[in-house]
């Protein structure tokens, strides 16, 4: 019983961030202003939150900061996924039968 208590449980998952952004700052704007903000953030390949945070803290946007576009990140995520099973096979790991004539 003592041996079981001495075993350290290894926790899986994502490691904690050193600085967690958990405060929410709301911004009221018109629909046209929101559209302009979204368009400018998208042009710089930033999220609206990243765009507004950068503008509020520094007053400018560093164009070199974000290198990979969303398309590249999506493609990388797609390539890293394991292949999906064929729809012909009824169970995972079971291959469709091939008739040899």
N, CA, C and O atoms as a printed pandas DataFrame, in Angstrom:
     atom_number atom_name residue_name chain_id  residue_number  x_coord  y_coord  z_coord
0              1         N          UNK        A               1    0.825   -1.191    0.000
1              2        CA          UNK        A               1    0.000    0.000    0.000
2              3         C          UNK        A               1    0.867    1.252    0.000
3              4         O          UNK        A               1    0.519    2.254   -0.625
4              5         N          UNK        A               2    1.996    1.196    0.701
5              6        CA          UNK        A               2    2.869    2.355    0.765
6              7         C          UNK        A               2    3.466    2.674   -0.600
7              8         O          UNK        A               2    3.708    3.836   -0.927
8              9         N          UNK        A               3    3.704    1.626   -1.398
9             10        CA          UNK        A               3    4.287    1.855   -2.711
10            11         C          UNK        A               3    3.322    2.629   -3.604
11            12         O          UNK        A               3    3.749    3.476   -4.389
12            13         N          UNK        A               4    2.046    2.351   -3.493
13            14        CA          UNK        A               4    1.058    3.049   -4.304
14            15         C          UNK        A               4    0.988    4.531   -3.948
15            16         O          UNK        A               4    0.745    5.368   -4.817
16            17         N          UNK        A               5    1.196    4.854   -2.693
17            18        CA          UNK        A               5    1.145    6.251   -2.272
18            19         C          UNK        A               5    2.385    7.013   -2.714
19            20         O          UNK        A               5    2.334    8.232   -2.873
20            21         N          UNK        A               6    3.492    6.319   -2.915
21            22        CA          UNK        A               6    4.734    6.971   -3.303
22            23         C          UNK        A               6    4.821    7.246   -4.807
23            24         O          UNK        A               6    5.659    8.036   -5.241
24            25         N          UNK        A               7    3.971    6.608   -5.595
25            26        CA          UNK        A               7    3.992    6.814   -7.036
26            27         C          UNK        A               7    3.433    8.202   -7.340
27            28         O          UNK        A               7    2.349    8.565   -6.885
28            29         N          UNK        A               8    4.187    8.959   -8.110
29            30        CA          UNK        A               8    3.759   10.308   -8.490
30            31         C          UNK        A               8    2.919   10.202   -9.746
31            32         O          UNK        A               8    3.338    9.595  -10.731
32            33         N          UNK        A               9    1.750   10.782   -9.713
33            34        CA          UNK        A               9    0.865   10.747  -10.867
34            35         C          UNK        A               9    1.348   11.773  -11.891
35            36         O          UNK        A               9    1.533   12.949  -11.576
36            37         N          UNK        A              10    1.548   11.304  -13.117
37            38        CA          UNK        A              10    1.969   12.182  -14.193
38            39         C          UNK        A              10    0.722   12.737  -14.859
39            40         O          UNK        A              10   -0.116   11.993  -15.369
40            41         N          UNK        A              11    0.619   14.051  -14.844
41            42        CA          UNK        A              11   -0.545   14.683  -15.457
42            43         C          UNK        A              11   -0.255   14.978  -16.920
43            44         O          UNK        A              11    0.814   15.478  -17.271
44            45         N          UNK        A              12   -1.213   14.665  -17.752
45            46        CA          UNK        A              12   -1.066   14.943  -19.174
46            47         C          UNK        A              12   -1.687   16.275  -19.516
47            48         O          UNK        A              12   -2.174   16.987  -18.638
48            49         N          UNK        A              13   -1.670   16.612  -20.787
49            50        CA          UNK        A              13   -2.313   17.829  -21.241
50            51         C          UNK        A              13   -1.330   18.952  -21.497
51            52         O          UNK        A              13   -0.114   18.774  -21.435
52            53         N          UNK        A              14   -1.883   20.092  -21.781
53            54        CA          UNK        A              14   -1.088   21.253  -22.134
54            55         C          UNK        A              14   -0.461   21.875  -20.888
55            56         O          UNK        A              14   -1.128   21.994  -19.860
56            57         N          UNK        A              15    0.804   22.271  -20.962
57            58        CA          UNK        A              15    1.411   22.926  -19.799
58            59         C          UNK        A              15    0.798   24.301  -19.571
59            60         O          UNK        A              15    0.294   24.930  -20.502
60            61         N          UNK        A              16    0.847   24.758  -18.324
61            62        CA          UNK        A              16    0.265   26.058  -17.998
62            63         C          UNK        A              16    1.109   27.172  -18.586
63            64         O          UNK        A              16    2.332   27.062  -18.678
64            65         N          UNK        A              17    0.437   28.252  -18.987
65            66        CA          UNK        A              17    1.132   29.417  -19.529
66            67         C          UNK        A              17    1.724   30.205  -18.369
67            68         O          UNK        A              17    1.130   30.258  -17.292
68            69         N          UNK        A              18    2.898   30.826  -18.577
69            70        CA          UNK        A              18    3.493   31.614  -17.499
70            71         C          UNK        A              18    2.646   32.834  -17.141
71            72         O          UNK        A              18    2.556   33.209  -15.972
72            73         N          UNK        A              19    2.030   33.449  -18.143
73            74        CA          UNK        A              19    1.149   34.595  -17.897
74            75         C          UNK        A              19   -0.203   34.271  -18.513
75            76         O          UNK        A              19   -0.321   34.124  -19.730
76            77         N          UNK        A              20   -1.209   34.162  -17.678
77            78        CA          UNK        A              20   -2.540   33.806  -18.141
78            79         C          UNK        A              20   -3.370   35.074  -18.330
79            80         O          UNK        A              20   -3.459   35.909  -17.430
80            81         N          UNK        A              21   -3.970   35.207  -19.500
81            82        CA          UNK        A              21   -4.826   36.366  -19.776
82            83         C          UNK        A              21   -6.260   35.986  -19.422
83            84         O          UNK        A              21   -6.951   35.336  -20.206
84            85         N          UNK        A              22   -6.692   36.392  -18.254
85            86        CA          UNK        A              22   -8.031   36.019  -17.820
86            87         C          UNK        A              22   -8.924   37.227  -17.547
87            88         O          UNK        A              22  -10.074   37.059  -17.141
88            89         N          UNK        A              23   -8.423   38.426  -17.760
89            90        CA          UNK        A              23   -9.228   39.628  -17.571
90            91         C          UNK        A              23   -9.904   39.990  -18.896
91            92         O          UNK        A              23   -9.303   39.871  -19.964
92            93         N          UNK        A              24  -11.141   40.426  -18.813
93            94        CA          UNK        A              24  -11.915   40.774  -19.999
94            95         C          UNK        A              24  -12.130   42.283  -20.032
95            96         O          UNK        A              24  -12.576   42.873  -19.049
96            97         N          UNK        A              25  -11.814   42.899  -21.158
97            98        CA          UNK        A              25  -12.048   44.329  -21.345
98            99         C          UNK        A              25  -12.985   44.478  -22.540
99           100         O          UNK        A              25  -12.597   44.201  -23.675
100          101         N          UNK        A              26  -14.183   44.902  -22.292
101          102        CA          UNK        A              26  -15.171   45.055  -23.358
102          103         C          UNK        A              26  -15.047   46.409  -24.034
103          104         O          UNK        A              26  -14.679   47.400  -23.404
104          105         N          UNK        A              27  -15.357   46.441  -25.313
105          106        CA          UNK        A              27  -15.303   47.678  -26.087
106          107         C          UNK        A              27  -16.638   47.835  -26.811
107          108         O          UNK        A              27  -17.074   46.939  -27.534
108          109         N          UNK        A              28  -17.272   48.972  -26.610
109          110        CA          UNK        A              28  -18.516   49.266  -27.317
110          111         C          UNK        A              28  -18.193   50.042  -28.587
111          112         O          UNK        A              28  -17.450   51.023  -28.549
112          113         N          UNK        A              29  -18.753   49.601  -29.713
113          114        CA          UNK        A              29  -18.554   50.311  -30.972
114          115         C          UNK        A              29  -19.745   50.044  -31.887
115          116         O          UNK        A              29  -20.556   49.153  -31.633
116          117         N          UNK        A              30  -19.832   50.827  -32.946
117          118        CA          UNK        A              30  -20.909   50.631  -33.905
118          119         C          UNK        A              30  -20.561   49.450  -34.809
119          120         O          UNK        A              30  -19.439   48.945  -34.781
120          121         N          UNK        A              31  -21.529   49.019  -35.604
121          122        CA          UNK        A              31  -21.284   47.908  -36.524
122          123         C          UNK        A              31  -20.220   48.264  -37.554
123          124         O          UNK        A              31  -19.388   47.431  -37.910
124          125         N          UNK        A              32  -20.250   49.492  -38.024
125          126        CA          UNK        A              32  -19.248   49.898  -39.021
126          127         C          UNK        A              32  -17.851   49.950  -38.407
127          128         O          UNK        A              32  -16.875   49.558  -39.047
128          129         N          UNK        A              33  -17.753   50.435  -37.164
129          130        CA          UNK        A              33  -16.449   50.443  -36.486
130          131         C          UNK        A              33  -15.946   49.022  -36.246
131          132         O          UNK        A              33  -14.759   48.742  -36.413
132          133         N          UNK        A              34  -16.851   48.130  -35.855
133          134        CA          UNK        A              34  -16.465   46.735  -35.632
134          135         C          UNK        A              34  -15.990   46.090  -36.928
135          136         O          UNK        A              34  -15.036   45.311  -36.927
136          137         N          UNK        A              35  -16.658   46.415  -38.033
137          138        CA          UNK        A              35  -16.250   45.889  -39.335
138          139         C          UNK        A              35  -14.847   46.364  -39.702
139          140         O          UNK        A              35  -14.032   45.584  -40.194
140          141         N          UNK        A              36  -14.569   47.639  -39.463
141          142        CA          UNK        A              36  -13.254   48.204  -39.771
142          143         C          UNK        A              36  -12.180   47.558  -38.901
143          144         O          UNK        A              36  -11.099   47.227  -39.388
144          145         N          UNK        A              37  -12.477   47.379  -37.617
145          146        CA          UNK        A              37  -11.513   46.749  -36.705
146          147         C          UNK        A              37  -11.218   45.320  -37.159
147          148         O          UNK        A              37  -10.059   44.911  -37.224
148          149         N          UNK        A              38  -12.282   44.559  -37.476
149          150        CA          UNK        A              38  -12.085   43.179  -37.942
150          151         C          UNK        A              38  -11.271   43.131  -39.228
151          152         O          UNK        A              38  -10.393   42.281  -39.381
152          153         N          UNK        A              39  -11.564   44.046  -40.154
153          154        CA          UNK        A              39  -10.866   44.072  -41.441
154          155         C          UNK        A              39   -9.384   44.393  -41.251
155          156         O          UNK        A              39   -8.530   43.772  -41.884
156          157         N          UNK        A              40   -9.077   45.350  -40.390
157          158        CA          UNK        A              40   -7.667   45.703  -40.146
158          159         C          UNK        A              40   -6.925   44.558  -39.458
159          160         O          UNK        A              40   -5.770   44.279  -39.783
160          161         N          UNK        A              41   -7.591   43.894  -38.504
161          162        CA          UNK        A              41   -6.963   42.757  -37.821
162          163         C          UNK        A              41   -6.717   41.620  -38.806
163          164         O          UNK        A              41   -5.657   40.993  -38.786
164          165         N          UNK        A              42   -7.689   41.358  -39.662
165          166        CA          UNK        A              42   -7.549   40.280  -40.647
166          167         C          UNK        A              42   -6.452   40.601  -41.660
167          168         O          UNK        A              42   -5.728   39.706  -42.096
168          169         N          UNK        A              43   -6.329   41.855  -42.029
169          170        CA          UNK        A              43   -5.287   42.264  -42.973
170          171         C          UNK        A              43   -3.897   42.005  -42.398
171          172         O          UNK        A              43   -2.973   41.661  -43.135
172          173         N          UNK        A              44   -3.749   42.170  -41.082
173          174        CA          UNK        A              44   -2.466   41.951  -40.417
174          175         C          UNK        A              44   -2.299   40.521  -39.922
175          176         O          UNK        A              44   -1.313   40.200  -39.258
176          177         N          UNK        A              45   -3.275   39.653  -40.249
177          178        CA          UNK        A              45   -3.262   38.243  -39.826
178          179         C          UNK        A              45   -3.255   38.099  -38.308
179          180         O          UNK        A              45   -2.576   37.232  -37.757
180          181         N          UNK        A              46   -4.021   38.961  -37.642
181          182        CA          UNK        A              46   -4.162   38.913  -36.190
182          183         C          UNK        A              46   -5.619   38.678  -35.834
183          184         O          UNK        A              46   -6.513   38.960  -36.631
184          185         N          UNK        A              47   -5.854   38.170  -34.655
185          186        CA          UNK        A              47   -7.224   38.120  -34.164
186          187         C          UNK        A              47   -7.596   39.522  -33.705
187          188         O          UNK        A              47   -6.727   40.378  -33.539
188          189         N          UNK        A              48   -8.876   39.754  -33.501
189          190        CA          UNK        A              48   -9.328   41.074  -33.044
190          191         C          UNK        A              48   -8.733   41.376  -31.674
191          192         O          UNK        A              48   -8.330   42.508  -31.408
192          193         N          UNK        A              49   -8.675   40.374  -30.806
193          194        CA          UNK        A              49   -8.102   40.572  -29.470
194          195         C          UNK        A              49   -6.632   40.957  -29.550
195          196         O          UNK        A              49   -6.193   41.887  -28.874
196          197         N          UNK        A              50   -5.868   40.240  -30.378
197          198        CA          UNK        A              50   -4.441   40.558  -30.521
198          199         C          UNK        A              50   -4.256   41.967  -31.089
199          200         O          UNK        A              50   -3.393   42.720  -30.637
200          201         N          UNK        A              51   -5.069   42.311  -32.077
201          202        CA          UNK        A              51   -4.980   43.623  -32.714
202          203         C          UNK        A              51   -5.265   44.738  -31.711
203          204         O          UNK        A              51   -4.483   45.681  -31.588
204          205         N          UNK        A              52   -6.383   44.630  -30.995
205          206        CA          UNK        A              52   -6.754   45.681  -30.036
206          207         C          UNK        A              52   -5.760   45.767  -28.876
207          208         O          UNK        A              52   -5.440   46.863  -28.415
208          209         N          UNK        A              53   -5.275   44.623  -28.405
209          210        CA          UNK        A              53   -4.293   44.620  -27.321
210          211         C          UNK        A              53   -3.005   45.320  -27.752
211          212         O          UNK        A              53   -2.449   46.125  -27.003
212          213         N          UNK        A              54   -2.535   45.012  -28.956
213          214        CA          UNK        A              54   -1.294   45.607  -29.456
214          215         C          UNK        A              54   -1.444   47.112  -29.671
215          216         O          UNK        A              54   -0.544   47.881  -29.331
216          217         N          UNK        A              55   -2.576   47.532  -30.233
217          218        CA          UNK        A              55   -2.829   48.960  -30.456
218          219         C          UNK        A              55   -2.920   49.693  -29.115
219          220         O          UNK        A              55   -2.364   50.781  -28.966
220          221         N          UNK        A              56   -3.612   49.107  -28.148
221          222        CA          UNK        A              56   -3.797   49.763  -26.854
222          223         C          UNK        A              56   -2.485   49.876  -26.078
223          224         O          UNK        A              56   -2.245   50.889  -25.421
224          225         N          UNK        A              57   -1.642   48.862  -26.143
225          226        CA          UNK        A              57   -0.418   48.867  -25.336
226          227         C          UNK        A              57    0.733   49.625  -25.988
227          228         O          UNK        A              57    1.492   50.301  -25.295
228          229         N          UNK        A              58    0.875   49.525  -27.306
229          230        CA          UNK        A              58    2.037   50.141  -27.955
230          231         C          UNK        A              58    1.673   51.290  -28.882
231          232         O          UNK        A              58    2.522   52.128  -29.187
232          233         N          UNK        A              59    0.449   51.342  -29.328
233          234        CA          UNK        A              59    0.037   52.397  -30.250
234          235         C          UNK        A              59    0.403   52.107  -31.691
235          236         O          UNK        A              59    0.130   52.922  -32.573
236          237         N          UNK        A              60    1.023   50.947  -31.951
237          238        CA          UNK        A              60    1.379   50.571  -33.322
238          239         C          UNK        A              60    1.392   49.051  -33.425
239          240         O          UNK        A              60    1.387   48.342  -32.419
240          241         N          UNK        A              61    1.408   48.572  -34.654
241          242        CA          UNK        A              61    1.434   47.135  -34.912
242          243         C          UNK        A              61    2.748   46.788  -35.589
243          244         O          UNK        A              61    3.125   47.407  -36.585
244          245         N          UNK        A              62    3.440   45.803  -35.049
245          246        CA          UNK        A              62    4.672   45.328  -35.666
246          247         C          UNK        A              62    4.303   44.264  -36.691
247          248         O          UNK        A              62    3.831   43.185  -36.330
248          249         N          UNK        A              63    4.519   44.568  -37.969
249          250        CA          UNK        A              63    4.112   43.665  -39.050
250          251         C          UNK        A              63    4.902   42.356  -39.045
251          252         O          UNK        A              63    4.400   41.341  -39.528
252          253         N          UNK        A              64    6.098   42.355  -38.522
253          254        CA          UNK        A              64    6.943   41.159  -38.550
254          255         C          UNK        A              64    6.595   40.180  -37.437
255          256         O          UNK        A              64    7.140   39.077  -37.395
256          257         N          UNK        A              65    5.710   40.558  -36.551
257          258        CA          UNK        A              65    5.439   39.742  -35.378
258          259         C          UNK        A              65    4.787   38.408  -35.728
259          260         O          UNK        A              65    5.243   37.363  -35.265
260          261         N          UNK        A              66    3.750   38.426  -36.520
261          262        CA          UNK        A              66    3.017   37.211  -36.851
262          263         C          UNK        A              66    3.489   36.722  -38.216
263          264         O          UNK        A              66    3.308   37.412  -39.219
264          265         N          UNK        A              67    4.085   35.548  -38.258
265          266        CA          UNK        A              67    4.704   35.068  -39.489
266          267         C          UNK        A              67    3.774   34.130  -40.253
267          268         O          UNK        A              67    3.576   34.306  -41.456
268          269         N          UNK        A              68    3.211   33.154  -39.584
269          270        CA          UNK        A              68    2.393   32.145  -40.254
270          271         C          UNK        A              68    0.943   32.607  -40.370
271          272         O          UNK        A              68    0.354   33.088  -39.401
272          273         N          UNK        A              69    0.382   32.456  -41.555
273          274        CA          UNK        A              69   -1.011   32.820  -41.750
274          275         C          UNK        A              69   -1.920   31.693  -41.261
275          276         O          UNK        A              69   -1.455   30.588  -40.980
276          277         N          UNK        A              70   -3.196   31.975  -41.164
277          278        CA          UNK        A              70   -4.159   30.976  -40.712
278          279         C          UNK        A              70   -4.242   29.813  -41.686
279          280         O          UNK        A              70   -4.475   28.676  -41.277
280          281         N          UNK        A              71   -4.054   30.088  -42.971
281          282        CA          UNK        A              71   -4.119   29.035  -43.985
282          283         C          UNK        A              71   -2.985   28.039  -43.768
283          284         O          UNK        A              71   -3.202   26.829  -43.836
284          285         N          UNK        A              72   -1.782   28.537  -43.508
285          286        CA          UNK        A              72   -0.633   27.659  -43.275
286          287         C          UNK        A              72   -0.831   26.848  -42.003
287          288         O          UNK        A              72   -0.533   25.654  -41.975
288          289         N          UNK        A              73   -1.327   27.481  -40.959
289          290        CA          UNK        A              73   -1.567   26.763  -39.703
290          291         C          UNK        A              73   -2.639   25.693  -39.875
291          292         O          UNK        A              73   -2.520   24.608  -39.304
292          293         N          UNK        A              74   -3.686   25.980  -40.654
293          294        CA          UNK        A              74   -4.743   25.004  -40.907
294          295         C          UNK        A              74   -4.195   23.827  -41.698
295          296         O          UNK        A              74   -4.509   22.675  -41.400
296          297         N          UNK        A              75   -3.377   24.112  -42.707
297          298        CA          UNK        A              75   -2.782   23.060  -43.520
298          299         C          UNK        A              75   -1.874   22.172  -42.672
299          300         O          UNK        A              75   -1.893   20.950  -42.817
300          301         N          UNK        A              76   -1.089   22.774  -41.796
301          302        CA          UNK        A              76   -0.214   22.005  -40.913
302          303         C          UNK        A              76   -1.042   21.106  -39.995
303          304         O          UNK        A              76   -0.699   19.942  -39.789
304          305         N          UNK        A              77   -2.125   21.642  -39.448
305          306        CA          UNK        A              77   -2.987   20.843  -38.576
306          307         C          UNK        A              77   -3.630   19.700  -39.338
307          308         O          UNK        A              77   -3.789   18.604  -38.799
308          309         N          UNK        A              78   -4.000   19.945  -40.585
309          310        CA          UNK        A              78   -4.618   18.912  -41.408
310          311         C          UNK        A              78   -3.623   17.794  -41.710
311          312         O          UNK        A              78   -3.975   16.615  -41.671
312          313         N          UNK        A              79   -2.389   18.166  -42.007
313          314        CA          UNK        A              79   -1.372   17.165  -42.329
314          315         C          UNK        A              79   -0.972   16.332  -41.112
315          316         O          UNK        A              79   -0.555   15.183  -41.259
316          317         N          UNK        A              80   -1.095   16.898  -39.921
317          318        CA          UNK        A              80   -0.706   16.182  -38.711
318          319         C          UNK        A              80   -1.784   15.221  -38.214
319          320         O          UNK        A              80   -1.527   14.415  -37.320
320          321         N          UNK        A              81   -2.976   15.297  -38.779
321          322        CA          UNK        A              81   -4.067   14.410  -38.360
322          323         C          UNK        A              81   -3.885   13.016  -38.937
323          324         O          UNK        A              81   -3.441   12.875  -40.076
324          325         N          UNK        A              82   -4.223   11.978  -38.167
325          326        CA          UNK        A              82   -4.162   10.623  -38.734
326          327         C          UNK        A              82   -5.261   10.444  -39.779
327          328         O          UNK        A              82   -6.293   11.112  -39.708
328          329         N          UNK        A              83   -5.054    9.551  -40.746
329          330        CA          UNK        A              83   -6.077    9.372  -41.787
330          331         C          UNK        A              83   -7.357    8.795  -41.205
331          332         O          UNK        A              83   -7.331    7.982  -40.281
332          333         N          UNK        A              84   -8.463    9.230  -41.761
333          334        CA          UNK        A              84   -9.766    8.750  -41.306
334          335         C          UNK        A              84  -10.038    7.382  -41.921
335          336         O          UNK        A              84   -9.626    7.121  -43.051
336          337         N          UNK        A              85  -10.728    6.505  -41.190
337          338        CA          UNK        A              85  -11.020    5.177  -41.746
338          339         C          UNK        A              85  -11.976    5.283  -42.932
339          340         O          UNK        A              85  -12.772    6.219  -43.024
340          341         N          UNK        A              86  -11.886    4.325  -43.824
341          342        CA          UNK        A              86  -12.759    4.301  -44.996
342          343         C          UNK        A              86  -14.192    4.080  -44.544
343          344         O          UNK        A              86  -14.442    3.425  -43.532
344          345         N          UNK        A              87  -15.120    4.628  -45.296
345          346        CA          UNK        A              87  -16.526    4.473  -44.933
346          347         C          UNK        A              87  -17.021    3.057  -45.230
347          348         O          UNK        A              87  -18.046    2.640  -44.691
348          349         N          UNK        A              88  -16.292    2.297  -46.096
349          350        CA          UNK        A              88  -16.699    0.929  -46.409
350          351         C          UNK        A              88  -16.484   -0.009  -45.230
351          352         O          UNK        A              88  -17.269   -0.934  -45.020
352          353         N          UNK        A              89  -15.438    0.220  -44.471
353          354        CA          UNK        A              89  -15.161   -0.679  -43.345
354          355         C          UNK        A              89  -16.123   -0.374  -42.211
355          356         O          UNK        A              89  -16.383    0.786  -41.892
356          357         N          UNK        A              90  -16.645   -1.427  -41.611
357          358        CA          UNK        A              90  -17.668   -1.264  -40.587
358          359         C          UNK        A              90  -17.059   -0.943  -39.230
359          360         O          UNK        A              90  -17.640   -0.184  -38.454
360          361         N          UNK        A              91  -15.906   -1.507  -38.941
361          362        CA          UNK        A              91  -15.259   -1.267  -37.664
362          363         C          UNK        A              91  -13.872   -0.694  -37.917
363          364         O          UNK        A              91  -13.272   -0.921  -38.968
364          365         N          UNK        A              92  -13.380    0.044  -36.947
365          366        CA          UNK        A              92  -12.047    0.592  -37.076
366          367         C          UNK        A              92  -11.028   -0.532  -37.063
367          368         O          UNK        A              92  -11.132   -1.448  -36.247
368          369         N          UNK        A              93  -10.060   -0.480  -37.939
369          370        CA          UNK        A              93   -9.053   -1.517  -38.003
370          371         C          UNK        A              93   -9.448   -2.668  -38.911
371          372         O          UNK        A              93   -8.631   -3.549  -39.180
372          373         N          UNK        A              94  -10.681   -2.677  -39.385
373          374        CA          UNK        A              94  -11.145   -3.745  -40.263
374          375         C          UNK        A              94  -11.118   -3.231  -41.694
375          376         O          UNK        A              94  -11.742   -2.216  -42.006
376          377         N          UNK        A              95  -10.402   -3.925  -42.558
377          378        CA          UNK        A              95  -10.249   -3.492  -43.936
378          379         C          UNK        A              95  -11.332   -4.110  -44.803
379          380         O          UNK        A              95  -11.779   -5.225  -44.534
380          381         N          UNK        A              96  -11.761   -3.398  -45.844
381          382        CA          UNK        A              96  -12.786   -3.955  -46.732
382          383         C          UNK        A              96  -12.236   -5.168  -47.483
383          384         O          UNK        A              96  -11.051   -5.217  -47.815
384          385         N          UNK        A              97  -13.102   -6.138  -47.746
385          386        CA          UNK        A              97  -12.677   -7.344  -48.447
386          387         C          UNK        A              97  -12.573   -7.078  -49.934
387          388         O          UNK        A              97  -13.410   -6.394  -50.523
388          389         N          UNK        A              98  -11.537   -7.629  -50.523
389          390        CA          UNK        A              98  -11.293   -7.462  -51.960
390          391         C          UNK        A              98  -11.539   -8.801  -52.615
391          392         O          UNK        A              98  -10.979   -9.816  -52.201
392          393         N          UNK        A              99  -12.377   -8.807  -53.638
393          394        CA          UNK        A              99  -12.664  -10.047  -54.341
394          395         C          UNK        A              99  -11.584  -10.300  -55.387
395          396         O          UNK        A              99  -11.312   -9.435  -56.219
396          397         N          UNK        A             100  -10.978  -11.461  -55.352
397          398        CA          UNK        A             100   -9.957  -11.846  -56.322
398          399         C          UNK        A             100  -10.575  -12.805  -57.319
399          400         O          UNK        A             100  -11.013  -13.888  -56.931
400          401         N          UNK        A             101  -10.623  -12.450  -58.561
401          402        CA          UNK        A             101  -11.179  -13.344  -59.591
402          403         C          UNK        A             101  -10.182  -13.611  -60.672
403          404         O          UNK        A             101  -10.478  -14.341  -61.618
